[in-house]
Amino acid sequence: MVEEYKLLTEAYDGGQLDHQEYKAKAFGTGLYVTISRLMISIPYENHIIELVNEFGLSNTAKVEMKIQNGTIPDFEISNRSHLMNLFSINKQYLIVKSNNAQTKLFLEKALDISGMKTIAKENLFEPKIKTERIDGSLFIKTEYHLQLTDKIGAAKALIDFHIEIIDNL
């Protein structure tokens, strides 16, 4: 698995991969679990896209990017449940919310170009993506679980999604 992430990182100029493994005590059980943490850093146009995957207890991933140049209206992207899509005529797996109609259209296009719509449709890929302001700085933060088949595809799609945003700031 680390080799696959290494290949993904090498596909982007200046990408760096850091892998750490350590043992942690599982809360309340007395058992020790090996936790594997993969950290990917992708520099692009004065921005840094940081992805952290943690396997072991939580099996979660986070992607974070600070907007350095430009701005983007607040938005939130979440998933529509697979059960809801089963009974719905509209097979929309990712839902974009924004008060700005142009931003909403742009983000829907970026989801398509990056491949996130395909990953969400074919896997149990359920990202929660939103803008967040911290100390006057704007961040795009993403969280998702790693209980999906195509973990590398999801990571690549998220990196490409962030690159689309940077290109259009």
TIZA-741031 format. One line per field, with one value per residue: residue in one letter; x, y, z of N, C-alpha, C in turn. Coordinates in nm, 3 decimals, padded with zeros to 5 digits. Atoms other than C-alpha are relative to their C-alpha. Last residue first. Layout:
residu = [A,...];
n_X = [X,...];
n_Y = [Y,...];
n_Z = [Z,...];
ca_X = [X,...];
ca_Y = [Y,...];
ca_Z = [Z,...];
c_X = [X,...];
c_Y = [Y,...];
c_Z = [Z,...];
! end
This chain:
residu = [L,N,D,I,I,E,I,H,F,D,I,L,A,K,A,A,G,I,K,D,T,L,Q,L,H,Y,E,T,K,I,F,L,S,G,D,I,R,E,T,K,I,K,P,E,F,L,N,E,K,A,I,T,K,M,G,S,I,D,L,A,K,E,L,F,L,K,T,Q,A,N,N,S,K,V,I,L,Y,Q,K,N,I,S,F,L,N,M,L,H,S,R,N,S,I,E,F,D,P,I,T,G,N,Q,I,K,M,E,V,K,A,T,N,S,L,G,F,E,N,V,L,E,I,I,H,N,E,Y,P,I,S,I,M,L,R,S,I,T,V,Y,L,G,T,G,F,A,K,A,K,Y,E,Q,H,D,L,Q,G,G,D,Y,A,E,T,L,L,K,Y,E,E,V,M];
n_X = [00.007,00.110,-00.008,-00.115,00.036,00.102,-00.074,-00.064,00.107,00.037,-00.112,00.002,00.112,-00.034,-00.105,00.063,00.083,-00.093,-00.057,-00.101,-00.087,00.039,00.066,-00.081,-00.044,00.071,-00.012,00.073,-00.025,00.093,-00.046,00.100,-00.043,-00.001,-00.089,-00.074,-00.086,-00.004,-00.092,00.057,-00.093,00.063,-00.076,00.092,-00.079,00.069,-00.051,-00.048,00.101,00.114,-00.044,-00.014,00.136,00.062,00.034,-00.095,-00.134,00.005,00.021,-00.127,-00.086,00.057,-00.037,-00.142,-00.021,00.063,-00.089,-00.117,00.038,-00.040,00.092,-00.066,00.079,-00.073,00.086,-00.059,-00.068,-00.104,-00.112,-00.119,-00.023,00.017,00.143,00.063,-00.020,00.082,00.138,00.021,-00.012,00.138,00.052,00.022,00.032,-00.004,00.073,00.019,00.114,00.111,00.104,00.136,00.027,-00.105,00.006,00.020,-00.074,00.011,-00.072,00.026,-00.091,00.054,00.014,00.105,00.121,-00.017,00.053,-00.036,00.079,-00.044,00.089,-00.048,00.110,-00.041,00.089,-00.008,00.030,00.053,-00.005,-00.011,-00.002,-00.039,00.018,-00.061,00.038,-00.082,00.059,-00.098,00.031,-00.076,-00.069,-00.127,-00.012,00.084,00.068,00.141,00.092,00.081,00.100,-00.021,00.076,-00.036,00.073,-00.059,00.074,-00.077,00.078,-00.031,-00.130,00.013,00.069,-00.099,-00.073,00.091,00.020,-00.126,00.002,00.101,-00.056,-00.089,00.081];
n_Y = [-00.107,-00.093,-00.052,-00.092,-00.120,-00.071,-00.065,-00.119,-00.093,-00.064,-00.087,-00.114,-00.086,-00.070,-00.097,-00.107,-00.079,-00.080,-00.105,-00.073,00.088,00.007,00.129,00.081,00.128,00.116,00.120,00.118,00.120,00.101,00.136,00.089,00.074,-00.086,-00.115,00.014,-00.116,-00.035,-00.110,-00.131,-00.106,-00.122,-00.111,-00.096,-00.122,-00.065,00.041,00.138,00.090,00.005,00.073,00.141,00.053,00.031,00.141,00.067,00.002,00.086,00.137,00.046,00.031,00.119,00.115,00.029,00.058,00.132,00.090,00.024,00.094,-00.059,-00.111,-00.130,-00.108,-00.125,-00.118,-00.110,00.057,-00.095,00.076,-00.082,-00.009,-00.130,-00.026,00.121,00.007,-00.105,00.046,00.097,00.141,00.044,00.109,00.121,00.114,00.129,00.112,00.118,-00.006,00.081,00.037,00.003,-00.111,-00.102,-00.085,-00.140,-00.094,-00.140,-00.081,-00.144,-00.083,-00.124,00.018,-00.085,-00.017,00.063,00.135,00.073,00.122,00.090,00.113,00.099,00.092,00.135,00.066,-00.066,-00.143,-00.039,-00.144,-00.034,-00.144,-00.043,-00.144,-00.045,-00.135,-00.040,-00.110,-00.070,00.002,-00.097,00.049,00.054,00.142,00.089,-00.052,-00.019,00.082,-00.077,00.079,00.006,00.107,00.031,00.114,00.038,00.100,00.070,00.074,-00.044,-00.065,-00.145,-00.050,-00.029,-00.121,-00.113,-00.024,-00.058,-00.141,-00.064,-00.015,-00.116,-00.119];
n_Z = [-00.101,00.025,00.137,00.007,-00.076,00.079,00.109,-00.058,-00.031,00.127,00.036,-00.091,00.035,00.125,-00.032,-00.078,00.092,00.080,-00.084,00.075,00.078,00.140,00.022,00.092,-00.055,00.053,-00.082,00.042,-00.080,00.051,00.022,00.055,00.119,00.118,-00.021,-00.125,-00.029,-00.141,-00.027,-00.032,00.040,-00.053,-00.056,-00.058,-00.024,-00.111,-00.132,00.006,00.056,-00.092,-00.119,00.038,00.021,-00.129,-00.012,-00.089,00.062,00.119,-00.050,-00.055,00.114,00.062,-00.082,00.016,00.134,00.001,-00.073,00.086,00.107,00.126,00.025,-00.003,-00.058,-00.023,-00.002,-00.077,-00.116,-00.035,-00.057,00.013,00.144,00.065,00.022,00.047,00.145,00.060,-00.013,00.107,-00.036,-00.012,00.083,-00.079,00.087,-00.068,00.060,-00.085,-00.093,00.053,-00.095,00.049,00.091,-00.012,00.118,-00.033,00.082,-00.039,00.098,-00.001,00.076,00.053,00.145,00.057,-00.080,-00.130,-00.003,-00.121,-00.014,-00.107,-00.018,-00.096,-00.024,-00.037,-00.094,-00.132,00.015,00.130,00.025,00.141,00.016,00.134,00.019,00.124,00.041,00.113,00.075,00.082,00.142,00.078,00.119,-00.042,00.031,-00.078,-00.118,00.033,-00.078,-00.094,-00.071,-00.143,-00.065,-00.138,-00.055,-00.127,-00.077,-00.103,-00.099,-00.136,-00.019,-00.014,00.120,00.104,-00.037,00.011,00.144,00.048,-00.038,00.084,00.135,-00.004,00.000];
ca_X = [-00.873,-00.949,-00.625,-00.621,-00.972,-00.880,-00.565,-00.782,-01.000,-00.688,-00.565,-00.909,-00.929,-00.581,-00.668,-00.996,-00.821,-00.557,-00.823,-01.017,-01.206,-01.357,-01.352,-01.100,-01.338,-01.359,-01.262,-01.194,-01.087,-01.053,-00.891,-00.937,-00.717,-00.842,-00.749,-00.925,-01.194,-01.334,-01.439,-01.601,-01.555,-01.721,-01.618,-01.827,-01.653,-01.838,-01.709,-01.831,-02.049,-01.825,-01.516,-01.697,-01.811,-01.460,-01.302,-01.123,-01.311,-01.655,-01.594,-01.448,-01.767,-01.984,-01.748,-01.779,-02.159,-02.178,-01.929,-02.138,-02.457,-02.305,-02.490,-02.308,-02.404,-02.267,-02.416,-02.217,-02.381,-02.642,-02.846,-03.167,-03.442,-03.419,-03.478,-03.123,-02.980,-03.130,-02.979,-02.641,-02.658,-02.604,-02.259,-02.130,-01.982,-01.985,-01.917,-01.797,-01.706,-01.355,-01.059,-00.736,-00.380,-00.284,-00.591,-00.483,-00.529,-00.633,-00.708,-00.804,-00.833,-00.986,-00.923,-00.983,-00.803,-00.548,-00.497,-00.449,-00.440,-00.313,-00.334,-00.177,-00.223,00.029,-00.031,00.220,00.117,00.117,00.301,00.175,00.230,00.135,00.124,00.069,00.002,00.004,-00.130,-00.045,-00.296,-00.219,-00.481,-00.577,-00.935,-01.058,-00.909,-00.694,-00.334,-00.117,00.165,00.356,00.404,00.506,00.512,00.609,00.543,00.652,00.527,00.761,00.606,00.303,00.307,00.570,00.305,00.081,00.371,00.459,00.095,00.099,00.428,00.282,00.000];
ca_Y = [03.137,02.908,02.709,02.671,02.518,02.273,02.179,02.107,01.871,01.702,01.631,01.498,01.278,01.139,01.053,00.889,00.688,00.575,00.458,00.264,00.003,00.222,00.196,00.483,00.733,01.094,01.442,01.748,02.097,02.401,02.679,03.056,03.263,03.532,03.335,03.021,03.045,02.714,02.602,02.264,01.911,01.607,01.307,00.992,00.744,00.412,00.319,00.329,00.641,00.836,00.751,00.859,01.188,01.249,01.218,01.553,01.685,01.590,01.734,02.046,02.087,02.065,02.311,02.564,02.540,02.596,02.881,03.051,03.007,03.170,03.074,02.741,02.377,02.102,01.752,01.444,01.116,01.258,00.977,01.179,00.917,00.834,00.502,00.368,00.717,00.751,00.415,00.526,00.825,01.167,01.289,01.620,01.932,02.262,02.610,02.952,03.189,03.153,03.384,03.476,03.385,03.170,02.950,02.702,02.340,02.043,01.682,01.439,01.062,00.811,00.449,00.526,00.253,00.132,00.327,00.703,00.888,01.248,01.467,01.810,02.033,02.315,02.639,02.870,02.738,02.368,02.190,01.837,01.699,01.342,01.202,00.830,00.714,00.346,00.257,-00.080,-00.171,-00.258,-00.432,-00.332,-00.295,00.035,00.258,00.066,00.115,00.259,00.110,00.313,00.337,00.647,00.717,01.052,01.124,01.432,01.580,01.826,01.773,01.541,01.181,01.097,01.126,00.870,00.629,00.663,00.606,00.280,00.179,00.245,00.000];
ca_Z = [-00.798,-01.091,-01.113,-00.734,-00.737,-01.014,-00.818,-00.513,-00.720,-00.862,-00.508,-00.412,-00.720,-00.655,-00.293,-00.400,-00.672,-00.422,-00.174,-00.438,-00.235,00.032,00.410,00.430,00.589,00.475,00.589,00.377,00.469,00.243,00.442,00.448,00.676,00.917,01.228,01.097,00.831,00.708,00.364,00.338,00.209,00.369,00.162,00.125,-00.102,-00.074,-00.413,-00.776,-00.758,-00.523,-00.732,-01.050,-00.897,-00.762,-01.105,-01.092,-01.397,-01.254,-00.909,-01.073,-01.282,-00.971,-00.801,-01.086,-01.089,-00.711,-00.728,-00.996,-00.791,-00.479,-00.161,-00.171,-00.122,-00.346,-00.322,-00.419,-00.526,-00.767,-00.922,-00.975,-01.016,-00.648,-00.472,-00.492,-00.462,-00.113,-00.014,-00.148,00.083,-00.070,-00.007,00.116,-00.036,00.151,00.024,00.133,-00.149,-00.293,-00.247,-00.411,-00.323,-00.026,00.025,00.293,00.193,00.403,00.327,00.600,00.599,00.835,00.928,01.300,01.491,01.240,00.919,00.920,00.591,00.592,00.280,00.257,-00.048,-00.035,-00.220,-00.389,-00.737,-00.640,-00.359,-00.283,00.069,00.146,00.498,00.553,00.908,01.003,01.346,01.492,01.762,02.122,02.332,02.687,02.572,02.713,02.445,02.200,02.307,02.037,01.835,01.579,01.206,01.014,00.642,00.487,00.122,-00.069,-00.395,-00.566,-00.908,-00.885,-01.016,-00.751,-00.481,-00.650,-00.697,-00.326,-00.234,-00.430,-00.265,00.080,00.000];
c_X = [00.023,-00.016,-00.107,00.007,00.112,-00.039,-00.096,00.079,00.059,-00.112,-00.034,00.114,-00.006,-00.111,00.037,00.102,-00.066,-00.078,00.093,00.055,00.116,00.103,-00.049,-00.058,00.075,00.056,-00.079,00.024,-00.092,00.037,-00.110,00.062,-00.111,00.045,00.015,00.100,00.062,00.096,-00.011,00.111,-00.064,00.103,-00.090,00.075,-00.095,00.082,-00.091,00.048,00.042,-00.105,-00.117,00.039,00.005,-00.142,-00.068,-00.026,00.099,00.139,00.001,-00.011,00.135,00.082,-00.057,00.040,00.146,00.020,-00.056,00.098,00.118,-00.024,00.030,-00.106,00.085,-00.098,00.083,-00.087,00.064,00.065,00.120,00.117,00.129,00.024,-00.029,-00.147,-00.068,00.010,-00.095,-00.142,-00.030,00.008,-00.148,-00.057,-00.015,-00.041,00.012,-00.082,-00.013,-00.115,-00.106,-00.097,-00.142,-00.033,00.099,00.000,-00.036,00.085,-00.023,00.083,-00.044,00.108,-00.068,-00.026,-00.110,-00.128,00.028,-00.073,00.048,-00.098,00.059,-00.107,00.054,-00.124,00.059,-00.099,-00.008,-00.034,-00.053,00.006,00.027,-00.010,00.057,-00.031,00.079,-00.052,00.100,-00.073,00.110,-00.028,00.077,00.082,00.127,00.017,-00.090,-00.076,-00.143,-00.095,-00.071,-00.112,00.033,-00.087,00.051,-00.087,00.078,-00.091,00.089,-00.077,00.015,00.138,-00.017,-00.064,00.099,00.072,-00.094,-00.011,00.128,-00.009,-00.099,00.059,00.086];
c_Y = [00.136,00.107,00.106,00.064,00.103,00.131,00.078,00.077,00.131,00.103,00.076,00.098,00.124,00.097,00.082,00.108,00.117,00.089,00.093,00.119,00.075,-00.081,-00.010,-00.140,-00.079,-00.126,-00.111,-00.112,-00.112,-00.129,-00.080,-00.135,-00.095,-00.068,00.085,00.115,-00.017,00.117,00.033,00.104,00.133,00.110,00.111,00.116,00.110,00.122,00.059,-00.055,-00.147,-00.099,-00.016,-00.085,-00.148,-00.055,-00.037,-00.150,-00.080,-00.015,-00.099,-00.142,-00.055,-00.044,-00.130,-00.126,-00.037,-00.069,-00.141,-00.097,-00.032,-00.102,00.067,00.106,00.127,00.103,00.122,00.123,00.106,-00.047,00.092,-00.068,00.077,-00.008,00.131,00.025,-00.123,-00.004,00.101,-00.056,-00.090,-00.150,-00.022,-00.106,-00.122,-00.107,-00.122,-00.105,-00.130,00.012,-00.083,-00.038,-00.013,00.124,00.114,00.079,00.141,00.086,00.144,00.064,00.145,00.075,00.121,-00.022,00.075,00.011,-00.061,-00.134,-00.074,-00.117,-00.091,-00.106,-00.111,-00.081,-00.136,-00.055,00.073,00.149,00.031,00.152,00.031,00.151,00.039,00.148,00.040,00.135,00.041,00.104,00.075,-00.021,00.114,-00.056,-00.063,-00.149,-00.106,00.033,00.034,-00.096,00.091,-00.082,00.000,-00.115,-00.027,-00.111,-00.030,-00.094,-00.075,-00.072,00.048,00.059,00.152,00.053,00.039,00.131,00.118,00.032,00.071,00.149,00.070,00.026,00.126];
c_Z = [-00.065,00.107,-00.028,-00.138,-00.009,00.070,-00.089,-00.106,00.056,00.020,-00.128,-00.031,00.089,-00.040,-00.124,00.033,00.071,-00.097,-00.078,00.079,-00.064,-00.076,-00.144,-00.021,-00.109,00.063,-00.067,00.100,-00.044,00.072,-00.069,-00.032,-00.043,-00.128,-00.125,00.007,00.138,00.018,00.148,00.016,00.033,-00.025,00.054,00.063,00.043,00.043,00.107,00.134,00.012,-00.048,00.098,00.120,-00.032,-00.015,00.130,00.012,00.084,-00.062,-00.116,00.054,00.048,-00.120,-00.056,00.077,-00.023,-00.135,-00.002,00.065,-00.091,-00.112,-00.133,-00.027,00.002,00.055,00.037,-00.015,00.089,00.130,00.029,00.071,-00.026,-00.150,-00.072,-00.038,-00.061,-00.152,-00.064,00.003,-00.120,00.025,00.024,-00.094,00.090,-00.100,00.088,-00.073,00.080,00.100,-00.071,00.110,-00.050,-00.082,00.020,-00.130,00.044,-00.092,00.041,-00.110,00.010,-00.077,-00.065,-00.149,-00.075,00.077,00.136,00.003,00.123,00.007,00.107,00.022,00.089,00.034,00.035,00.102,00.135,00.004,-00.141,-00.013,-00.147,-00.005,-00.135,-00.018,-00.123,-00.048,-00.107,-00.083,-00.074,-00.148,-00.068,-00.116,00.054,-00.024,00.065,00.128,-00.038,00.071,00.099,00.063,00.147,00.049,00.140,00.058,00.127,00.077,00.097,00.108,00.144,00.030,00.003,-00.128,-00.108,00.027,-00.023,-00.150,-00.045,00.030,-00.094,-00.138,00.000];
! end
